[in-house]
Amino acid sequence: MANKFVSGVVVGALATVGSICGAVLAFKKTVIEPEEAFNEKVEENRRKANRKQHAAHQG
């Protein structure tokens, strides 16, 4: 009976850790990565605008 209890606790702990890891990865994929991609796009557009602005005032 003690073996079943210990194995149940171990399996439960592993399942909990696995579900937490899955939730963290899902959060990263749905929230963090799209935000980083948006920030990169904004920064790229800012660089392009700066280049255009400087090019327009060269001549």
GROMACS elastic network, one bead per residue, 0.5 to 0.9 nm:
[ bonds ]
;  ai    aj funct       b0    kb
    1     4     6  0.52937   500
    1     5     6  0.64454   500
    1     6     6  0.88145   500
    2     5     6  0.51048   500
    2     6     6  0.61660   500
    2     7     6  0.85222   500
    3     6     6  0.51715   500
    3     7     6  0.60027   500
    3     8     6  0.83666   500
    4     7     6  0.51555   500
    4     8     6  0.59309   500
    4     9     6  0.85591   500
    5     8     6  0.50197   500
    5     9     6  0.61812   500
    5    10     6  0.86308   500
    6     9     6  0.51263   500
    6    10     6  0.61838   500
    6    11     6  0.85982   500
    7    10     6  0.50569   500
    7    11     6  0.60764   500
    7    12     6  0.84449   500
    8    11     6  0.51521   500
    8    12     6  0.59806   500
    8    13     6  0.84742   500
    9    12     6  0.50417   500
    9    13     6  0.60250   500
    9    14     6  0.85477   500
   10    13     6  0.51221   500
   10    14     6  0.61564   500
   10    15     6  0.85481   500
   11    14     6  0.51185   500
   11    15     6  0.60737   500
   11    16     6  0.85590   500
   12    15     6  0.50582   500
   12    16     6  0.61216   500
   12    17     6  0.86212   500
   13    16     6  0.50820   500
   13    17     6  0.61883   500
   13    18     6  0.85196   500
   14    17     6  0.51173   500
   14    18     6  0.60237   500
   14    19     6  0.85668   500
   15    18     6  0.50214   500
   15    19     6  0.61151   500
   15    20     6  0.85744   500
   16    19     6  0.51919   500
   16    20     6  0.61843   500
   16    21     6  0.86254   500
   17    20     6  0.51322   500
   17    21     6  0.61860   500
   17    22     6  0.86062   500
   18    21     6  0.51342   500
   18    22     6  0.61643   500
   18    23     6  0.86444   500
   19    23     6  0.61415   500
   19    24     6  0.86323   500
   20    23     6  0.50944   500
   20    24     6  0.62270   500
   20    25     6  0.86644   500
   21    24     6  0.51322   500
   21    25     6  0.62023   500
   21    26     6  0.85656   500
   22    25     6  0.51762   500
   22    26     6  0.60805   500
   22    27     6  0.85540   500
   23    26     6  0.50851   500
   23    27     6  0.61015   500
   23    28     6  0.85710   500
   24    27     6  0.51199   500
   24    28     6  0.61753   500
   24    29     6  0.86830   500
   25    28     6  0.50243   500
   25    29     6  0.61801   500
   25    30     6  0.86276   500
   26    29     6  0.51284   500
   26    30     6  0.60860   500
   26    31     6  0.82948   500
   27    30     6  0.52761   500
   27    31     6  0.56128   500
   27    32     6  0.70479   500
   28    31     6  0.55454   500
   28    33     6  0.61601   500
   28    34     6  0.88262   500
   29    32     6  0.62888   500
   29    33     6  0.55535   500
   29    34     6  0.74266   500
   30    33     6  0.66968   500
   30    34     6  0.66685   500
   30    35     6  0.88887   500
   31    34     6  0.59032   500
   31    35     6  0.63628   500
   31    36     6  0.88775   500
   32    35     6  0.52448   500
   32    36     6  0.62294   500
   32    37     6  0.87227   500
   33    36     6  0.50671   500
   33    37     6  0.61649   500
   33    38     6  0.86078   500
   34    37     6  0.50306   500
   34    38     6  0.61316   500
   34    39     6  0.86112   500
   35    38     6  0.50618   500
   35    39     6  0.61882   500
   35    40     6  0.86323   500
   36    39     6  0.50705   500
   36    40     6  0.61775   500
   36    41     6  0.86362   500
   37    40     6  0.50936   500
   37    41     6  0.62300   500
   37    42     6  0.86977   500
   38    41     6  0.50900   500
   38    42     6  0.62281   500
   38    43     6  0.86395   500
   39    42     6  0.50879   500
   39    43     6  0.61600   500
   39    44     6  0.85886   500
   40    43     6  0.50935   500
   40    44     6  0.61302   500
   40    45     6  0.86389   500
   41    44     6  0.50566   500
   41    45     6  0.61921   500
   41    46     6  0.85728   500
   42    45     6  0.51343   500
   42    46     6  0.61587   500
   42    47     6  0.87275   500
   43    47     6  0.62975   500
   43    48     6  0.87122   500
   44    47     6  0.51488   500
   44    48     6  0.62849   500
   44    49     6  0.86715   500
   45    48     6  0.50399   500
   45    49     6  0.61165   500
   45    50     6  0.85950   500
   46    49     6  0.51171   500
   46    50     6  0.62151   500
   46    51     6  0.87052   500
   47    50     6  0.51150   500
   47    51     6  0.62751   500
   47    52     6  0.87042   500
   48    51     6  0.51338   500
   48    52     6  0.62276   500
   48    53     6  0.85801   500
   49    52     6  0.50867   500
   49    53     6  0.60511   500
   49    54     6  0.86069   500
   50    53     6  0.50599   500
   50    54     6  0.61802   500
   50    55     6  0.85051   500
   51    54     6  0.52323   500
   51    55     6  0.60375   500
   51    56     6  0.85548   500
   52    55     6  0.50439   500
   52    56     6  0.60578   500
   52    57     6  0.87656   500
   53    56     6  0.52413   500
   53    57     6  0.66173   500
   54    57     6  0.53453   500
   54    58     6  0.64951   500
   55    58     6  0.53487   500
   55    59     6  0.79023   500
   56    59     6  0.69821   500
